[in-house]
Amino acid sequence: MLTKAPRGTYDILPGDSSKWHYIESIMKETAEVYGYREIRVPIFEHTELFQRGVGETTDIVSKEMYTFNDKSGRSLTLRPEGTASCARALIEHSSYAGLLPVKWYYIGPMFRYDRPQTGRYRQFHQFGAEAFGSNNPYLDGEVIMLLLEVLARLGLEEYELHLNSVGCPQCRGQYRQRLIDFIRPYQDNLCPDCQARYINNPLRVLDCKNETCHQAIEGYPTLAANLCENCLNHYDQVKGALAQQGITFIHDDKLVRGLDYYTNTAFEIHIPGIGAQSAVGGGGRYNGLVEQCGGPDLPGIGFALGIERLLLAVEQRGEKLPSPPEMDVFIAVMDSAYEAQGMKILQMLRGAGIKAEKDYNNRKARAQMKFADKIGARLVILLGEEEVEKGFITLRNMRTKEQFQVAESDMLRAVSRTLLID
């Protein structure tokens, strides 16, 4: 127990962290090009925020949240997603009182108690973007384009964009009753979860992962065929905005959101070849969320991407991801009597922005050279009795095996020039 991470969690070791830095840098740079600014929200929030912001009838809230009472008896929850926290931050800091739309992005860990599987964990990481304060369908298009631009910059061009409209509370309310009436005669053929929820949340039956449920309700009335005029126009404009940019999509009637504050656009990204669960992310419009969380009636739209799933897709495609950075210089101190001089040189190099390391285990000279080679040092500075007495250093190029001496006063210039040439 003490030497093994909890089930559904894992360590990102130094050999892999460079891959994460690369993917995260792509995400941040792309979001900022699109005018989004980073927000960092707490790891845990009051449980009620997610009950309102995600929905009590969702599997996330009813089955998957990590909820606990603190020492004052307050119910807190490790965040299962980022949108509700962004909505809470928007309200708490009155960010909606400034320039609209408010455009934020975030990167960080989320937590859900679920069965671990390939690319899916109980602690997982998401990149997300949220835009509050505009109902313009071209903003929907921009949010989708931001997501697709991230994929493009990661070399992921083989994907499916699934798109649908979930309407508004008015037209969806009428549709829900039609759907309930359609499902009722077939309720005994549904899975236990859908039998329990089809009255209160019939849309959840449409996105059930149990194939028998889909077979039971074959021929069901679709949401897209029951949109009001305003919602239909909004959906048409979103599709038009994507078509103008040459973006293809698949209209997916099974892509729904089961809560009333979700409105209009819903979308998902699927990447074939990463397992049975091919969705790597998605999002949609949630015009009622801010008000549901206690703020003003303010429209919003956003998405989230699972970073583990993206990393899996990138690696399976054969993309070469960055390796851990090489060490620039290793200082080999030939005698412990010269440790102080070695540390002085070490800090001079680091102060100049040069990655430098030295031995701290009293290795012999030969062992130090082997160690320098193992850590990928490009140069070795040899520091022995002759170097200290005469005020110079010996530089060894580990790639060409060339070795030369320079005055200690000229060390930084010589090291920088050699690294640049090499």
KAZI-V220322 format. One record per run of one state. SS is the DSSP state (@ for helix, = for strand, . for the rest). FROM is the first residue (numbers start at 1). TO is the last residue. If there is no record, write none. Layout:
ss->SS from->FROM to->TO
ss->SS from->FROM to->TO
This chain:
ss->. from->1 to->13
ss->@ from->14 to->33
ss->. from->34 to->36
ss->= from->37 to->38
ss->. from->39 to->43
ss->= from->44 to->46
ss->@ from->47 to->55
ss->. from->56 to->58
ss->@ from->59 to->64
ss->. from->65 to->66
ss->= from->67 to->69
ss->. from->70 to->74
ss->= from->75 to->78
ss->. from->79 to->82
ss->@ from->83 to->92
ss->. from->93 to->94
ss->@ from->95 to->97
ss->. from->98 to->101
ss->= from->102 to->111
ss->. from->112 to->116
ss->= from->117 to->117
ss->. from->118 to->119
ss->= from->120 to->120
ss->. from->121 to->122
ss->= from->123 to->132
ss->. from->133 to->136
ss->@ from->137 to->153
ss->. from->154 to->159
ss->= from->160 to->165
ss->. from->166 to->168
ss->@ from->169 to->184
ss->. from->185 to->186
ss->@ from->187 to->189
ss->. from->190 to->191
ss->@ from->192 to->197
ss->. from->198 to->202
ss->@ from->203 to->206
ss->. from->207 to->210
ss->@ from->211 to->216
ss->. from->217 to->223
ss->@ from->224 to->226
ss->. from->227 to->228
ss->@ from->229 to->244
ss->. from->245 to->249
ss->= from->250 to->251
ss->. from->252 to->262
ss->= from->263 to->270
ss->. from->271 to->278
ss->= from->279 to->285
ss->. from->286 to->288
ss->@ from->289 to->292
ss->. from->293 to->299
ss->= from->300 to->306
ss->@ from->307 to->316
ss->. from->317 to->328
ss->= from->329 to->333
ss->. from->334 to->335
ss->@ from->336 to->351
ss->. from->352 to->355
ss->= from->356 to->358
ss->. from->359 to->364
ss->@ from->365 to->374
ss->. from->375 to->378
ss->= from->379 to->383
ss->. from->384 to->384
ss->@ from->385 to->390
ss->. from->391 to->391
ss->= from->392 to->397
ss->. from->398 to->402
ss->= from->403 to->407
ss->@ from->408 to->421
ss->. from->422 to->422
